[in-house]
Amino acid sequence: MKDHLTIVKHPMIQHKLTLMREKTTSTAVFGQLLREISQLLTYEATRDLPLTTRSIETPLLQMDAPCLAGRKLALVSILRAGNGMLEGMRDIIPSARVGFVGLYRDEETLMPVQYYQKLPDHLEDRCVIAVDPMLATGNSSAAAIDLIKKAGAKDIRFLCLLAAPEGVETMKKAHPDVPIITASLDDRLNDVGYILPGLGDAGDRMFGTK
C-alpha cells in the first residue's frame, strides 16, 4: 500500500458509522455495527495482498486458481477496544493468526502504559494488521507498532474506525512505513484527548462500561 492514510468512503461504511456515532445507539447495536464495518474495512486493508495459484478440480475440470501467497496473516488487537474490530476481521480472514498488545492511556500524561503482549511467531514473514477503533493522540498506536516491529514484523498496516489529524501525524512521524486505513478523519482532539466529533469512548460503548 502506497498511501499513508486511506479513508474508506463506501456508502455502507459511512451509514453504519453515523449510527455508531449517535449517543442513543445501544451497546449491542454498537458492537454489531463495529463488527460489520470492520468486515468492510478489511477488504480495503487486504486489497494488495500477493497472490499465487494452485491446481484445483472444479466439478467440471482442472484449473490453476488464485489463492493467497505466503504465511497466514496476523491480526493484532490493541486491547481492549481492538477486540471489537477483531471479530469482524476474523469473519473475513478466519485462518489469520491473532495477537494482542495491552496498552492503556495515562489520563494525566496521555501516554501509553503497556500491561500485556502476546504475538504470533514468524511475524517477519506475515502481513500484520494492527487494529484499534480510535486513532486519537496516536501515542498508544505508535507504541503498539514499536512492539510489533521489535517482534520482527516488516509488513504492517494499521486499521481503525476513526482518526484524528493529531494521531495521523504522530503515526506518520513514528512509523511512516505503516499505512493507516480508516472510515473517517475527524476534526480534532479535545483538551483531554478525545476525538471530535467522534463517538465517545469506543471501549466503554462496546462493553457497556464507564
LINRA-V945234 format. One line per field, one symbol per residue. ss: DSSP state (H for helix, E for strand, - for the rest). psi: psi as a letter, one per 40 degrees, with the letter a starting at -180 (. if undefined). A space follows every 50 residues. Layout:
BEGIN
ss=???
psi=???
END
This chain:
BEGIN
ss=----EEE---HHHHHHHHHHH-----HHHHHHHHHHHHHHHHHHH----- EEEEEEE----EEEEEEE-----EEEEEE--HHHHHHHHHHH----EEEE EEEEE------EEEEEEE----HHH-EEEEE--EE---HHHHHHHHHHHH ----EEEEE--EE-HHHHHHHHHH----EEEE-EE--EE-----EE---- -HHHHHH---
psi=hdhdhhhhfhdddddddddddheehidddddddddddddddddddedfii iaiihihiediiihiiiiiaiiihhhhhidddddddddddddgdeiihih hhiihhedeeiihheihhiiifdeeihhhhhhdhgcdedddddddddddd eeidghihhidiiiddddddddddgeehihhiehhadiiaeefihhdaea hdddddefi.
END
